[in-house]
Amino acid sequence: MNYQTYPTRHELEAFVKCYWTLQGPKSSITEKQTIVPDGCIELIFHFGDRYRQYLSDGTSLIQPHSFVMGQLTQTLEIAPTGMTDIFAVRFYPHGFAPFSSIDLKTIANKATELIHVFGDSGKILENNVRNVESSAERISIVETFLLDTISAEKNTSKIIQDTVDMILEVRGHHSLDELSQHGQIGRRQLERKFASEVGLSPKYLSRVVRLQAALQQLLSQNHDNLTSLAYKKGYYDQAHFIKDFKAFTGPTPKAFYADSLKLSGLFYGHKG
């Protein structure tokens, strides 16, 4: 698999984390790949064969050609059905809300077609992106669409942007009280604004960010043992780390690590 990331232009860098592409040849191997929540919403275009997405009720579906992947509150299992050719936009946790009036809770854990998120302009965007071939052209089309779509009324509040920045900076180590004090905003008001503008609670996003930091170090093999890793990432003890890890990924850290070595690692740590 060939994975590449591309930066965004200055006017959008507060909202868009990066653009990324993933390409790979057609293969008879259709092993499931696990995506762990990372707090980001993504806009995804399939130019190759679409991926199969496995649902929590035991069924599966083929993802649309183009869609918005909402906030993940559980692991997402997908598998290629043939050749992979993906172009995607990765938004910061607070970065997607200014571009759509859709209730973020309604698209959580779902691949939602663009017309349901952006209306008729979403279908136009899909057609325009599909009619060009280079990543540079696709980025230009998406950036023009985003700049035309954003408005002052829908812009992310500075409090939420600052709070998300703080969560990312401290790798999810601050408590809700510390975050509300930092933003000089009440806990309940902060939680309400987070639900609207991020699609997650500040506590949940903090857990996600902390786990992602632990995952990166686990996969880099840059740790002595699970106990030291747990303390370094702000968990009370190893038992707390394992419990949180299983809640987000399913297996224990040891089992996850052993399994991840069989795969490319792209879907565990490809978040740019």
C-alpha positions in Angstrom: 0.0 0.0 0.0 1.3 3.5 -0.9 0.1 6.1 1.6 0.8 9.8 1.2 -0.2 13.0 3.0 -0.5 16.5 1.7 -0.8 19.8 3.7 -3.7 22.3 3.4 -3.6 25.9 2.4 -3.3 28.6 5.1 -7.0 29.7 5.1 -8.1 26.1 6.0 -5.3 25.0 8.3 -7.4 25.6 11.4 -10.0 23.1 10.2 -8.3 20.6 7.9 -5.5 18.5 9.3 -4.3 17.1 6.0 -5.2 15.4 2.8 -4.2 11.8 2.2 -4.2 9.2 -0.5 -3.9 5.4 -0.3 -3.2 3.2 -3.3 -2.7 -0.5 -3.6 -3.1 -3.3 -6.3 -6.0 -5.6 -6.6 -5.5 -8.5 -4.2 -7.4 -11.7 -3.2 -6.6 -10.9 0.4 -9.6 -9.3 2.0 -8.5 -9.4 5.7 -10.4 -7.1 7.9 -8.5 -3.9 9.0 -9.3 -2.1 12.2 -9.6 1.7 12.5 -9.5 3.0 16.0 -11.3 6.2 16.9 -9.0 9.3 16.7 -11.5 12.2 17.0 -11.3 13.2 13.3 -14.1 13.3 10.8 -13.1 12.4 7.2 -14.3 13.1 3.7 -13.4 10.1 1.6 -13.5 9.4 -2.2 -13.1 5.8 -3.6 -11.6 5.8 -7.1 -10.8 2.1 -7.0 -12.9 -0.7 -5.7 -15.0 0.3 -2.7 -14.4 -1.1 0.8 -16.7 -3.4 2.7 -17.7 -2.0 6.1 -18.7 -4.4 8.9 -21.5 -3.3 11.2 -22.0 -4.0 14.9 -25.1 -6.2 14.3 -22.9 -8.7 12.4 -23.9 -7.5 8.9 -21.8 -5.6 6.3 -22.3 -3.2 3.5 -20.2 -1.8 0.6 -19.3 1.9 1.3 -20.5 4.6 -1.1 -18.1 5.9 -3.7 -17.9 9.2 -1.8 -18.9 9.9 1.7 -18.3 11.6 5.1 -17.1 9.2 7.8 -18.5 10.6 11.1 -16.9 10.5 14.5 -16.0 7.0 15.6 -17.2 6.0 19.0 -16.2 2.4 18.4 -13.7 0.5 16.3 -14.5 0.4 12.6 -13.8 -2.8 10.7 -13.3 -2.6 6.9 -11.9 -4.7 4.2 -10.8 -4.1 0.6 -12.8 -5.7 -2.2 -10.2 -5.2 -4.9 -7.9 -2.4 -6.0 -7.5 0.5 -3.5 -7.4 4.1 -4.7 -8.5 6.6 -2.0 -8.4 10.3 -1.8 -9.5 11.8 1.6 -9.7 15.0 3.7 -9.0 14.6 7.4 -10.5 17.3 9.6 -9.5 18.3 13.1 -11.9 17.2 15.8 -13.6 20.7 15.7 -12.9 21.3 12.0 -15.9 19.7 10.2 -18.9 21.5 11.8 -18.3 24.8 10.1 -19.0 23.2 6.7 -22.3 21.5 7.3 -25.4 22.1 9.4 -26.0 18.4 9.9 -26.3 17.0 13.4 -22.9 15.3 13.9 -24.4 12.7 16.2 -26.5 11.4 13.3 -23.5 10.5 11.2 -21.4 8.9 14.0 -19.8 5.6 12.9 -21.5 5.9 9.5 -20.3 6.4 5.9 -22.9 9.1 4.9 -23.2 10.1 1.2 -22.3 13.6 0.4 -25.7 14.7 -0.8 -27.1 13.9 2.7 -24.4 16.0 4.3 -24.0 19.0 1.9 -27.2 18.8 -0.2 -27.0 19.2 -4.0 -23.6 20.9 -3.7 -22.3 17.6 -2.4 -23.2 15.8 -5.6 -21.5 18.5 -7.6 -18.4 18.2 -5.5 -18.3 14.4 -6.0 -18.6 14.8 -9.8 -15.9 17.5 -9.9 -13.4 15.5 -7.9 -14.1 12.4 -9.9 -13.5 14.2 -13.2 -9.8 14.9 -12.4 -6.9 12.6 -11.9 -4.1 14.2 -9.9 -4.1 14.8 -6.1 -3.2 18.4 -6.7 -6.3 19.0 -8.8 -8.5 17.1 -6.3 -7.1 19.2 -3.4 -7.8 22.4 -5.3 -11.4 21.4 -6.0 -12.0 20.4 -2.4 -10.4 23.6 -1.0 -12.5 25.8 -3.3 -15.6 24.0 -2.1 -14.7 24.3 1.5 -13.9 28.0 1.2 -17.2 28.7 -0.6 -19.1 26.6 2.0 -17.8 28.0 5.3 -19.6 31.0 6.8 -19.1 33.2 9.9 -22.4 31.9 11.3 -21.2 28.3 11.2 -17.6 28.9 12.2 -16.3 27.0 15.2 -16.3 29.0 18.4 -12.9 30.0 19.7 -13.5 28.4 23.0 -14.0 25.0 21.4 -11.0 25.4 19.1 -8.8 26.4 22.0 -10.1 23.5 24.1 -9.4 21.0 21.4 -6.0 22.5 20.9 -5.4 22.1 24.7 -6.5 18.5 24.6 -4.2 17.7 21.7 -1.3 19.6 23.3 -1.5 17.7 26.6 -2.4 14.4 24.9 -5.7 14.1 26.8 -4.3 14.5 30.3 -6.5 17.3 31.5 -9.7 16.6 33.4 -13.0 18.2 32.4 -12.7 20.7 35.3 -9.3 21.7 34.1 -10.5 22.2 30.5 -13.5 24.3 31.6 -11.3 26.4 33.8 -8.9 26.9 30.9 -11.7 28.0 28.6 -13.4 30.0 31.4 -16.7 28.2 30.6 -19.0 26.1 32.7 -18.7 22.3 32.4 -22.3 21.8 31.1 -21.9 24.6 28.6 -18.6 23.2 27.4 -20.2 19.7 27.0 -23.1 21.1 25.0 -20.9 23.1 22.6 -18.6 20.1 22.2 -21.6 17.8 21.3 -22.6 20.4 18.6 -19.2 21.3 17.2 -17.2 18.2 17.7 -19.7 15.4 18.0 -18.0 14.0 21.1 -17.8 15.0 24.7 -14.6 16.7 25.9 -14.0 13.7 28.2 -14.4 11.2 25.4 -12.1 13.2 23.0 -9.5 13.3 25.8 -9.7 9.5 26.2 -9.4 9.1 22.4 -6.3 11.4 22.2 -4.6 9.7 25.1 -5.2 6.3 23.6 -3.9 7.3 20.2 -0.7 8.6 21.9 -0.3 5.2 23.6 -1.0 3.4 20.4 1.7 5.3 18.5 4.3 4.5 21.2 3.1 0.8 21.4 3.5 0.4 17.6 6.8 2.2 17.6 8.1 -0.4 20.1 9.5 2.6 22.1 8.5 1.4 25.5 10.0 -0.8 28.3 6.7 -2.5 29.3 3.0 -1.9 29.5 3.2 -0.5 33.1 5.7 2.2 32.2 3.7 3.0 29.0 0.5 3.3 31.1 2.0 5.8 33.6 3.8 7.8 30.9 0.5 8.3 29.0 -1.4 9.4 32.1 -3.3 6.3 33.2 -3.7 5.5 36.8 -2.1 2.0 36.4 -1.7 -0.8 34.0 -5.2 -2.2 34.7 -6.7 1.2 33.9 -4.8 1.3 30.6 -5.8 -2.2 29.6 -9.5 -1.5 30.4 -9.5 1.7 28.3 -7.5 0.0 25.5 -10.0 -2.8 25.3 -13.0 -0.4 25.4 -11.7 1.3 22.2 -10.0 -1.5 20.3 -11.5 -4.8 21.6 -8.3 -6.8 22.3 -5.7 -6.3 25.0 -2.6 -4.2 24.2 -0.5 -7.3 23.8 -3.0 -9.0 21.5 -3.5 -5.9 19.5 0.2 -5.3 19.1 0.8 -8.9 17.9 -2.0 -8.7 15.4 -1.0 -5.3 14.1 2.4 -6.7 13.1 0.7 -8.8 10.4 -0.8 -5.7 8.7 0.6 -2.6 7.3 -0.2 -0.4 10.3 -1.8 2.2 8.0 -5.2 1.9 9.7 -3.8 2.1 13.2 -1.4 5.0 12.9 -2.1 6.7 9.6 -3.8 9.8 11.0 -1.2 12.3 9.8 
